Amino acid sequence: MKKGFDIEMLYDVTIIGAGASGMMSGIIASGNGKKVIIIEHREQPGKKILATGNGRCNYSNINQLADNYHCKNKDFVEDVLNQFSQKEMTKFLNENGMLTKEKNGYLYPRSNQAASIRDFLVSLLEKNGVRIMLNTECSDIKKDDDIFNVVCSGNIIKSRSVIVSTGGMTYKKTGSDGSGYKLLEKMGHTIIPPLPALTALYCKEKIFKELKGIRLDGKIELYVDDTKVSEDTGEIQLTDYGVSGIPVFQVSRFAAISLYQKRKVTASVDFLPEIDKKKLNELLYGNDLNIRQKLYGMVNKKLADVILKHTGIDGNMSIYDVKNKQLKILTDTLKNLHITVYATGDYEHAQVVTGGVDINEIHSNTMESKKIKNLYLTGEVMDVDGLCGGYNLQWAWSTGYIAGTNC
Ligand SMILES: Cc1cc2nc3c(=O)[nH]c(=O)nc-3n(C[C@H](O)[C@H](O)[C@H](O)COP(=O)(O)OP(=O)(O)OC[C@H]3O[C@@H](n4cnc5c(N)ncnc54)[C@H](O)[C@@H]3O)c2cc1C
């Protein structure tokens, strides 16, 4: 990595942030012959990439549809994905010697190591002669006629165009601390409040203290002011504070936004989504085992014991001796555990943010700002958030590619 920069040099492109999207832009722009410098305030590039996919980097997903993204204009997402999709990303990796693999639609590097993707991006930047200024904070971007003055750690870098790739504001130790929003707001952009997404839900019910540690396949439905807004199915984790796991992550953005708006957020968990209440009754009455044994045959033992305790049912009883009222509570708990959500995980425990720069202020075909000519935006800094499953990194690659091509 080259150190220092020529203060007199006029760069073609200055990129703020050596994360996923910034490095992609740098590779593409430098590959097109542009003089590129990347400013990164952390001590190494791509720190967040290292944390992705539990250290394995789920870099994309074969099911790239606009529906897998939350954004106020799906055409914007479609325009972006049509220009550089997961197929192009995989081709880009494979053609440059990085093997990849697929598991249930999720795409990973063959090495199973996020570091291999990060190092791969850095090596392409080095090959193309891109300067990466580490430990360098960008604190202001000013425009004088057609030239940008990028203020960073006491110096000014002159550049014909600027790409802001500063990410969101989760896992601050990886560098995305929200400072990009301030830079862009100062330049006239509208920032939709960034809130934690892909995170856990904190619930009021005391029962969670006893359910802590259970993982099971279930369905979560999220309600705002008693209206269902989202649902997902998969492995749910019960914790002492509430619920977590991928299905919970997928619905969490709606909880974050609604709680921010001071609305009522509740959820319901179905521990047996593949069985309707009629079938559940048939199973409960289907043989002469005691009620505890019947529940053990359906759900996690610890869950069964907690449910029996809370319904006041003696597990040794026959189903025919259980009172109707108790049976109703038992089946309701199994099929529809009601939860009152009072918070989501914070920025340090969320994978992405919802919110960011209003996409109405960005051209979808170039990633150029509609407010300032030759200013480009990439990745999570804009108001688009993807589902869990490789969609957010693909957003970074796609927008990074487009900005790098057009800057
Ligand atoms: C724990 C975790 C796991 C994840 N796993 C996955 C996954 O498996 N698959 C997936 O698709 N997505 C995953 N994500 C989300 C994904 O990592 C991000 O959406 C993606 O990295 C965003 O890319 P970006 O380029 O916009 O920002 P980032 O990758 O966050 O990069 C922004 C860069 O800008 C730098 N920067 C910020 N402000 C300044 C400044 N003022 N001056 C200088 N530098 C600055 C930062 O230090 C950082 O290096 C995960 C996120 C987390 C937190």
The ligand as an SDF file (V2000), in Angstrom:
LIG
                    3D

 53 58  0  0  0  0  0  0  0  0999 V2000
  -21.3510   -8.1990   11.7750 C   0  0  0  0  0  0  0  0  0  0  0  0
  -21.7850   -7.9140   10.3570 C   0  0  0  0  0  0  0  0  0  0  0  0
  -21.9410   -8.9610    9.4770 C   0  0  0  0  0  0  0  0  0  0  0  0
  -22.3690   -8.7170    8.1740 C   0  0  0  0  0  0  0  0  0  0  0  0
  -22.4690   -9.7700    7.3190 N   0  0  0  0  0  0  0  0  0  0  0  0
  -22.8700   -9.5530    6.0530 C   0  0  0  0  0  0  0  0  0  0  0  0
  -22.9020  -10.6250    5.1120 C   0  0  0  0  0  0  0  0  0  0  0  0
  -22.4880  -11.7570    5.4080 O   0  0  0  0  0  0  0  0  0  0  0  0
  -23.3780  -10.3610    3.8630 N   0  0  0  0  0  0  0  0  0  0  0  0
  -23.7900   -9.1060    3.4880 C   0  0  0  0  0  0  0  0  0  0  0  0
  -24.2240   -8.9250    2.3610 O   0  0  0  0  0  0  0  0  0  0  0  0
  -23.6840   -8.0560    4.3360 N   0  0  0  0  0  0  0  0  0  0  0  0
  -23.2260   -8.2450    5.5890 C   0  0  0  0  0  0  0  0  0  0  0  0
  -23.1060   -7.1720    6.4500 N   0  0  0  0  0  0  0  0  0  0  0  0
  -23.3910   -5.7990    5.9330 C   0  0  0  0  0  0  0  0  0  0  0  0
  -22.2220   -5.2990    5.0430 C   0  0  0  0  0  0  0  0  0  0  0  0
  -21.0030   -5.5620    5.6860 O   0  0  0  0  0  0  0  0  0  0  0  0
  -22.3390   -3.7900    4.7640 C   0  0  0  0  0  0  0  0  0  0  0  0
  -23.6300   -3.4940    4.2860 O   0  0  0  0  0  0  0  0  0  0  0  0
  -21.2890   -3.3570    3.7400 C   0  0  0  0  0  0  0  0  0  0  0  0
  -19.9850   -3.5730    4.2490 O   0  0  0  0  0  0  0  0  0  0  0  0
  -21.4500   -1.8710    3.4060 C   0  0  0  0  0  0  0  0  0  0  0  0
  -20.4250   -1.5090    2.5300 O   0  0  0  0  0  0  0  0  0  0  0  0
  -20.0010    0.0350    2.4050 P   0  0  0  0  0  0  0  0  0  0  0  0
  -18.9030    0.1060    1.4260 O   0  0  0  0  0  0  0  0  0  0  0  0
  -21.1910    0.8630    2.1830 O   0  0  0  0  0  0  0  0  0  0  0  0
  -19.4810    0.4200    3.8630 O   0  0  0  0  0  0  0  0  0  0  0  0
  -18.3420   -0.1990    4.7910 P   0  0  0  0  0  0  0  0  0  0  0  0
  -17.9550   -1.5420    4.3030 O   0  0  0  0  0  0  0  0  0  0  0  0
  -18.8330   -0.0580    6.1760 O   0  0  0  0  0  0  0  0  0  0  0  0
  -17.0970    0.7660    4.5520 O   0  0  0  0  0  0  0  0  0  0  0  0
  -17.1090    2.1270    4.9210 C   0  0  0  0  0  0  0  0  0  0  0  0
  -15.6660    2.5590    5.1090 C   0  0  0  0  0  0  0  0  0  0  0  0
  -15.6000    3.9850    5.1930 O   0  0  0  0  0  0  0  0  0  0  0  0
  -14.6860    4.3570    6.2270 C   0  0  0  0  0  0  0  0  0  0  0  0
  -15.0660    5.7010    6.6750 N   0  0  0  0  0  0  0  0  0  0  0  0
  -16.2660    6.0830    7.1860 C   0  0  0  0  0  0  0  0  0  0  0  0
  -16.2790    7.4040    7.4310 N   0  0  0  0  0  0  0  0  0  0  0  0
  -15.0490    7.8730    7.0810 C   0  0  0  0  0  0  0  0  0  0  0  0
  -14.4340    9.1660    7.1030 C   0  0  0  0  0  0  0  0  0  0  0  0
  -15.1020   10.2550    7.5250 N   0  0  0  0  0  0  0  0  0  0  0  0
  -13.1540    9.2900    6.6810 N   0  0  0  0  0  0  0  0  0  0  0  0
  -12.4690    8.2090    6.2470 C   0  0  0  0  0  0  0  0  0  0  0  0
  -12.9960    6.9560    6.1880 N   0  0  0  0  0  0  0  0  0  0  0  0
  -14.2720    6.7990    6.5950 C   0  0  0  0  0  0  0  0  0  0  0  0
  -14.8760    3.2660    7.2670 C   0  0  0  0  0  0  0  0  0  0  0  0
  -13.7970    3.1610    8.1430 O   0  0  0  0  0  0  0  0  0  0  0  0
  -15.0670    2.0200    6.4080 C   0  0  0  0  0  0  0  0  0  0  0  0
  -13.8510    1.3770    6.1300 O   0  0  0  0  0  0  0  0  0  0  0  0
  -22.6590   -7.3790    7.7500 C   0  0  0  0  0  0  0  0  0  0  0  0
  -22.4670   -6.3340    8.6410 C   0  0  0  0  0  0  0  0  0  0  0  0
  -22.0320   -6.5730    9.9310 C   0  0  0  0  0  0  0  0  0  0  0  0
  -21.8190   -5.4220   10.8720 C   0  0  0  0  0  0  0  0  0  0  0  0
  1  2  1  0
  2  3  1  0
  2 52  2  0
  3  4  2  0
  4  5  1  0
  4 50  1  0
  5  6  2  0
  6  7  1  0
  6 13  1  0
  7  8  2  0
  7  9  1  0
  9 10  1  0
 10 11  2  0
 10 12  1  0
 12 13  2  0
 13 14  1  0
 14 15  1  0
 14 50  1  0
 15 16  1  0
 16 17  1  0
 16 18  1  0
 18 19  1  0
 18 20  1  0
 20 21  1  0
 20 22  1  0
 22 23  1  0
 23 24  1  0
 24 25  2  0
 24 26  1  0
 24 27  1  0
 27 28  1  0
 28 29  2  0
 28 30  1  0
 28 31  1  0
 31 32  1  0
 32 33  1  0
 33 34  1  0
 33 48  1  0
 34 35  1  0
 35 36  1  0
 35 46  1  0
 36 37  1  0
 36 45  1  0
 37 38  2  0
 38 39  1  0
 39 40  1  0
 39 45  2  0
 40 41  1  0
 40 42  2  0
 42 43  1  0
 43 44  2  0
 44 45  1  0
 46 47  1  0
 46 48  1  0
 48 49  1  0
 50 51  2  0
 51 52  1  0
 52 53  1  0
M  END
$$$$
